[in-house]
Amino acid sequence: MKLVVRVKLLPTPVQAEALEATLHACNQAATWAAGVAFEKDARRPLELRKHTYAEVRVRWGLGAQAAQHAIKKTCDAYTTLKANLRNGRYGRPGTRRHTRASGKPVVFRPDAAQPYDDRMLSWQHQARTVSIWTTAGRLKNVAFTGQAGQLEVLAQHRRGESDLMCQGGKWFLIATCDIDEASLNTHPAGFVGVDLGVVNIAVTSEGTKHSGRRINRKRENDRKLRSKLQNKNTKSARRRAKKHAGKEARRARDINHKISKRIVAEAERTGRGIALEQLTGIRERARLRKPQRTTLHSWPFAQLGSFIAYKAKKAGVPIMYVDPAYTSQECSQCHHTARANRPSRAVFSCRVCGFVDHADHNASHNIRQRGWMAWVCGARSTAPELTLIA
């Protein structure tokens, strides 16, 4: 299983200047190569290399490996663009957005990530430093840091390329690690159902509620501050809004990591699998009042789902995705389904058998039952191949 670990570099001012110059040179070369690829319709690495390799090395002073990676990055960008156009990401063919995306060369930001292989980058894990190629020469003893667990995974399982990137004036290396998977539990004792919602981010069929008033109050304060800064729209307000957006995203990611870790640990301890809602189209399916829509759309549920999936795969816990339609209206005891079973947002009360429960807890039981039935009918566990754990 592939995981992606992000470590933070701690360069000196001189080292940071060399890294910045290198990143700008590589992306300028990639942008020029993208123009050549667009003009000559040469979007495969070997074909594009014939037109651009020598010029890239001479004009921007890139080494052989850096030039190869800049050209390959260009081809990968066109491959991604082609897939997005085919999948309708930019609308239907002939529309203005589709024409604008397909009718011009790809352009790279000056600080876009640049891949490094083992010839350009070496790690000294004991000293926590790296030796990295730049246009100003080889930089040695560039310090890096990270959480102890991440650094242990990096030292034992790193494979392949790493990406150098600059974000908010800070430098990072994104390294791919290949971790051995635990053997899948092919005979689970049952499933833990997980219902995602507005009041509680996640509720399990065991009755555990993840979220609560404190987190929701913080989310509401974040929305108010964001709206206030957007309305003010001054230079300082935009700067503060950008800084606050990063802080808000980091907090949400941290909460999602904690929730997913607890859910997977609970399933692994009891020898069960995990049943999750199929999140595709959740924003279109959800029928909520405007304040509730804001709450739903402001939380990265897809990120939470991916965290649960890769942690479950790492632990050998089977995971099933089920259709969440009517899980909030179906009675988990007698399976009677009706809108009248929901007298309020938080309460479920079956009109046939009289069963009463918290609405999210009842829905999680329905998800658990659907996951178990899907497993019994021969479906297979699924999980993503690549996930960022920083």
N, C-alpha and C positions, 0 to 999 in steps of 0.2 A: 504494500500500500504506500502511495506517495503522499507525503506531507510537506508543507512549505513552512520553513522557519525564517523569521525575520530577526536579524540582529542589528543593533545600532553601532555605527562606527563613531569613534571619537578622534577625528583627525585634528592635528594642529592647524593653525591658520594657513601656514604654507602648504600643508598637505591638502587642505580643503580647497585652496585655490587651484592646485594641480588637478584634483578630481573634477572640479567644476569645468575647467578648460577641456578636460578629456571628454566629459559628457556632452558639452556643447559641440565639440568637433565631431564626435561620433554621430550625433543627431543631425548636424548639418550635412554630413556625408550621406546619411540615410535618406534625408529629404531630397538631396540631389539625385541619388540613385532611384528614388521613387519616381521622380520626373522622367528619368531616362526609361524606366520600366513602363511608364504610362505612354510615352511617345513611341517606343519601339515595340510595345506589347510583349515585353520579355519579363515574365513574372515568375519564372522558375530560377532557383539559385544558380545553376550551372550556366543557363543562358544569359542571365543578367550579369554574372561575373565577367563574361567576355567583354561586355560593354563598359563596365564601371571599375573593375578591380584596380587597374593601374592608375587611373585618375584619382581614385579615392586615396590610395597610398601616397601619391605625390602631392596632391592638392591640400589634404588635411593632415598629412604626417602620421597616418595610422599605421600601426604594425600589421603584419600579415594576418594574425588571428583577429584583431579588432576590425580590419577591413572585411574579412569573411563574415563576421557576426553582424556588421552593419548591413551588408547586402542581404544576408538571410533574414534579418529583422524586417527589411523592406518587403521581401517576398511573403513572409508570414502575415504582415499587415494586409497585403492584398488578398491573401487567402481568407483572412477573417472578414474583410469587406465583402468578398464574393459570397461567403456563407450568410452574412447578414442581409445582403440584397436578396438572396434566394429565399431566405426564411421570412421576408417581409418586414424586416426591422425598419427599413426606410420607406415603407409604403409600397404601393403597387407600381409596376413599371409604367413610365410615362408621367407620373406625378412629379411635382416640382421638387419635392424632397428626394425622391429616388434619383432624378436626373442630376441634382446638385451633388449627391454623394458619389455617383458613378462617373460623372463627367469631368472630374479633375483629379490630379495626382494626390496621393497621400502625403500629408505633412506631419512631421514629428515635432513635438514640443522641445525646446532647448534642454529641458531637464528630464526628458523621457528616459525610462530605464534602459540600461545597456547590458547585454549578457556577457559574462566572463566565464571562460573555461579554465581547466587546471593549468594550462600553460601561461595564462595571464594573471592567475590568482592562486595563491597558496595560503593555507591556514596553519597557524601555530597555536594549537588549542591550549597547551600548557601555559604559554605566555599571554594568551588571549590577544594575539595580534595577527594581522594579515600582511602579506606582501602582494602589492597590486600594481599592474601596469598602468601607466599614464602617458600622455603625450610628452610630458616633461621627464620621462624616465621611470624606472621602477621605484615605487615608494615602499620602503620597508618599515616594519614596526608601527603600522597603523593600528591603534588599539580598537577593540570592539567589546561590547558588553551585551548582556541579556539575562533572562531569568535562568536559574540553575538548571531547571528541567529542560529548557530549550537548548541550552549549551551542551547538555549531555546527549540529547538526541542528535544535535549537529555533529558532535565529535564521533559518534558511533555509526551514524547512518547516512551521512551526506553522500550524495551521488550526483554526478553530472554538473551542469552549469549553475552559476549563481548570477543574480541580476543586481547591478549597482543602481541605486536610485536616490534622488534628493527630494525630500518632502518637507516643506515648511522650513527650509534652511538646515534641516537635519539629514544626515547621511545614513543609509541603510544598505545592507546586503540581504537579498532574498535567496535563500539556499533551498534546494530540493533534496529531501531525504527519503530514502526507500526503507520502510519499516516492515518487518515481518508481521503478518497478520496472525492473530490468534485463531485457532480452529473454530469454525462456526458451530454454534450449538444447534444441531439438526433435530433435536428432540426437546424443544422448549416446553416448560411446564404450563405455559400460558403466555399471555401478552399483557404489557402495561399500556393502556390507552392514554394518549396525550391530546388534550383539547386546547387549542389556542384561542384566546379571546381578548376582549377589550379591558374588562376590569382586572382579570388575572391573565398575565402573559401566557402561562401554561398551567393546566390542572391535570393531574394524573388520576387514573382509575383507583389508585390507593388512597385518594383524598388529599394528596399533597398539593398545596397551592403555591405557585411561584409568582411572585409580584406582591401586590398589596398596596395599601394607601400611601406608604412613604415613597415608593417608586413612582406611583401615578402622580403624586403631588409634585415631585421633581420634574416629571415629564411635562406637566401643565405649566410649571414655571419656565421651563426651557422654551415652550411654545410662545408664551407671552413675551419673553425677552427677544426671541427671534422676530416676532411680529413688530415689536417696538423698534428694533434696530432697522428692519426693512422699511418701515414707514419713515424713519428719520432720514435714511439714505444719504448721510454725509460720508466723507472719506473715512473719518475715524469710526463711524458706525459700521461701515462695511468691513473695515479691518477687524473690529471687535466681533462682528457677526461671523466672519471667517474663522477666527480663533475659537469662538464658542462652538461652532459647528463641529470642529475637530474634537473638542472636549466631549460634546454630546455623543458623537459616534463612538469614541473610545469607551465611554461609560456603558453604552448599549451593548457593545461587543463584550465587555467584561461581564455584564449581567447574563448575556446569552451563554458565555462559556460556563459560568457557574451553574445555571439552570440545566444545561445539557449534561454537565458532569454528574449532577445529582440524579438525573433521570436514568442515565446509563448505569451508574453505580447501583441504583435500586434494582434495575432489571438484571444486571449481572449477578448480584447477590442472591436473588431469588430464582435464578435459572430460567428467566423468561425472556421473551422478545419484546419489541417495542412497536406499537401501532401508531402511525402518525397520519394526520390529515394530508391529503394531496393538495398542496398549496397553489397549484396552477389556477389562475383566475380568481383568487380569493377576493380581490378588490371588486371584481365585477359581480361575484356571487353575493357578497355581504350587503344586506339591506339594513342600513343604519341611518340614524339621524345625523345631521351635519357635524355636531360636536363629536359623536362617536366615530364618524368616518375619519376625522382628523386624528383621533387617538389610534385607530387601527392602522392608518397609512403611515404614521410616524414611527412605527416600530419595525425593525428588520426581521420579520418572521422567517423569511427564506434563509437568512443567516443562521437563525436558531435551528432550523431544520437541518441545514448542512452540518452544523456543529454536532448535533445529536447523531447524524448519520455516520460521520467519520469516527466519532468516539465509539459508537456501537460496533463498527467494523473492526476497529482496533482491538476491542474487547471480545470479539467473536459473538456478539449479541445479534440475533436476526432482527431485521427491521422491515415492516410492511407499510405500504402507503394505501390508504383506503379513501373512497369517495365520501366526503363529509356531508353530503346532501341530507338534510332533515335529521341530522344527529341531535340537533338541539330541540327538535319537536317530537322525537320518538321516545317512548317510554322504554327504559332499559329492562323493565320487568315483564311487561305484557306485550311490548312492541307496538302499542297503539300510537299512531302518528297523527297529530293535529296541531294547528296553530294555537288552539285554545289551551293546550297543555302548558303554555308559557304565559301565566298571568302577569309576570313581570320579568325584567331582564335577568334577575338573580335567582328566581324561583321556578322550579319545574313541579307541576302538579298534574298527574295523569287523570283525565276525565273518566276513564273506564275502571281502572283498578284502584285509584286513589293514592298511588305511590307519590311521595313528596320528597324532593331532594334539591340540593343546589343545582342550578341549570348546567353549569360547566362540569360538575362531577357526573351528572347523568349522561351528558354528551360523551365524556371520556369513557364511560362504560360501553356505550354504543360503538365507539371507535375501537375499543379493545375487542369486542365481540366480532366486529367486521374483520379486524386483522387476523383473529384466530381462524375464522371461516376461510379467509383467503389463503392462509397457510395450509389448512387442512385440504383445500381444493387443489393444492399443488403449485401455488405461486412461489416465487423465489425472493430472497432478501436482496435489496439493492442499496447501494451507498455510493457517494461520489468518489472519484479517484484522486482528487487533488484538493487540499484544503489548507488555508493559512491558519497556523496555530499561534502566531505572535500576538 
